[in-house]
Amino acid sequence: MSNTSNFRQAIRQAGQQALIGPNVIKNALPFVGAGLLLTAVGTYGGIQVLATNPGLFFPTFIGAVVLELVLFFVAMRVAEQGKNSTALPLLATYSLLSGYTLAGLVTVALRTPGVGLPGIGFAALGCGLTFIAGRQIGSNLSDQDGMALSRTIGLGVIALFVVVGGQFLLSLFGVYAPSWLEIAISGLGVVIFVGAAVVDFYVLPRTYRDDQYLPAALSMYLTYINLFIFILRLLTAFNSRD
């Protein structure tokens, strides 16, 4: 699962600051798009491994998760120092690994009646519509509303990933959540990351300068990839309910 610590850090840094990077989101968008494309490539590769050599997928999945976490912190630190030429290949590798770790979820979705490829397209469309709405709402939030929403979403993200982390650990021992609980968790995840998409447009221009587009891009990437994950989880759980 994608790391979200930079999201919480950005909220703390934003405070009541005026805009310091009015164009940072515009500058970041090409890198967000490129990261999502690389994630799709990584997912395709993971699906191929899962289909041709399923015994190899789980150990490589665990290795990808560990390496992904390490790369996140290294790439974020390098990007915030303005070393873009060094950060770019790290972020590209991070995006590919993120896609690889999504292969299992996407494979399950493809095999689930009522989801399949249309469901994946619906999840992607939902992310696009959220971007449009989030831009309109988040860019026009007052400081009071913006900080209140930021803190609320930040707490929600922490709680959500504690629950998801617990789910992952239990799944290693063969313990899985019932479908109604999976629907509830996934629905909550969708709501939280829709809120995070709104918060990005308030927080990021108050946190990063225009030339700090790579850390801003990583923050937005995490928002939309996690929103995609939870929409897809919700569709899969709803169509697989007991």
N, C-alpha and C positions, 0 to 999 in steps of 0.2 A: 504494500500500500504506500502511496506517495507521502512523503514527509511534509509536515505543515508547520514546522517551528518558525520558518521565516514569516509566515502569516501573522503569528502572534507577536513576533518581534516588530514587525512593521506597524502593528496597531499601537504598541507601546511607544514607538518613536514618533508617531504622527502627532499625538497630543492635540494641541490647539493651534498647530502651525499653519501659516499661510502656505499657498502653493509654492513649492520650490522647483517643481518639474512639471510645468503645465503641458509639456509635449512628451513626457516620458512614456505614457501608454501608447501614443501614436508610434513612437520610435520602437517600442517593444513588440508591437503586433506582428511584424514579419518573422521575428524569432519565435513567438508563440506558435504561429502557423507551421514553421519549419519543425519545431519540436513535436507537434502533433502528427505531422507526416512521418517523422522518424519513428514515433511510437507505433503508428500503423504498420510500418515495415517490421519493427520488432515483434509485434503481435503476430504478423503473418509467419515470421520465422519460427516463433514459439508454437504456433498451430501445426506447422510442418513437422517439427520435432515430436510433438505430442501424437501426431497421426502415424509417423513412421517408426518412432522409437520411444514409446511411452515410458519405459523403464528409465530412460535417461532424463526425462523431463523434470521429475521431482528434485533430484539433487542439483540440477542446473538451475532450477527455480529458486532453491534456497540460496545458492551461490549468487544468483542475480539480485536477490533481495538484499543480501549483505553488502554486495558491491555497490548497489544503488544507494543505500544509506550513506556509505562512505563518500561516494561521489557527490551526493547532495551537499554535504557540509563543506567539502573541499571546494566544489565549484561555486557555492554561494560566497564563501570567503574570498576566493580569487576574483569573482565578479564584482563584489563590493569594493575591492581594492582598485578597480578600474583596469584590471589586466584582461581585457576582452579577448585578445588573441589566444591567451592560455585557457580562459574560461569556456570559449566556444566549443572546442573538441570535448571538453569534460561534460558540458551540458548536452552535446549531441549523443555521447555515449550513455549518459543518464536517461535520455529520452528513449533510446533503443532498448535499454534494460527494462525501463518502465513498461514498454510495450510487450516485452517477453514475459514479464510477470502477469500481464493481463490475458495471456493466451488461454489459460485454463477457464477463466470466466467467459471469455468470448466463445470458446468451444462449447461450453455448457449451454450458452444462449443460442448458438446455432443449432444445437440438437434438441432444444426445447420447443415443442409444438406451440404455436402462437407467438413465438418470438422470432427466431431465425434471423436472416439478413434484414428483413423489414424492421425488426425490433432494434437492431444495431443502428440502422439508419435513423430511426425515430429518436434514439438516445443522442445521436450526433446532432440532429435537428433541434432537439431540446436545448443542447448546449449553445447552439447558434442563436436561438431565440432569447435565451437567457442573457447572452452577451448584449444583444440589442436593448433589451429592457434594462439590464444592469447599468449600461452606459447612460441611459437617459435618467434613471433614478439616482444613481450614485453620484453623478456629476453635479447634481442639484441639491444634495443634502446640506442642511445647515451643520455648523460645527457641533451643536448640541445633539442633533439627531444622528449625525455621522459617528460620533464617538460612542453614543449609547448603543447603536447597532453594531459597531465594531467590537465592543466589549462583549455583547451578547453572543455574537457569532463566534468570537474567540473562545468563550467558555463552552459553546456548543461543539466546536471542533475538538477540543480537548476531551470532552465527555464521550463524543462519538468514537474517537480513535482508541480510547480505553476499552470501550465495548467491542469494537472490531478486533482489537488486539487480543482480547479475551476469547473471542470467537475463533480466531486463527489458532491460538494455542490449544483450545479444546478440540479443534478439528484434527490436530496432529495425533490425538488419542482416540479418534473415531467418534467424537461427541459433536453432534450437529444441532443447530437451533431448529425448532419446529417452524413450519412455513409461516405461521401467523407472526412469530417473533421476527423472522427474517424480513417479512413485509414491513413490519413496524420500524425496524432498524434502517432498512433501505429507504423508506419514506422519509424518515427523519434526516437521513443523510442528504437526500435530494433537497429538502427545505433548507438545511444548513448551508449547502454549497450554492444554492440560488442566492441566499443572503450574502455569502462570501463574494459572489460575483458583483453584487451591488457595492459591497464594502471596498473592493479593489479600486473602484473608480473614485472613491473618497480618499482612501488611505495612500495609495501609491504616489499620486502627485504631491502629497505632503511629506513623503518619506524619501523619495529618490529624485535626484537632479535629472535633467533631460539626458545627460550622458551616461546615466546609470540604468540604461535600458535593459541590461541582461538580468540583474536581480529582479527587476520589475517583471520581465518576461517569465522568469521562473515562478514567481508568485502567481501570475495569471495562469500559467500552464498547469500548476498544481490545482488551482480552482476548477478548471474545466475538465481535466482528466479525472479528478475525483467526482465531479458532477456526472460525467459520463458513466463512471463505474457504478454509482448508486442508482442512476436511472436504469441501467442494464440489470443490476441486481434486483431492483424492484419488479421489472417486467418479468424476469426469470422466476422470481419467487411467486409472483401472482399467478403465473401460468403453470406453476408446479405445485400449487397449494394442495394440501391433503383433502 
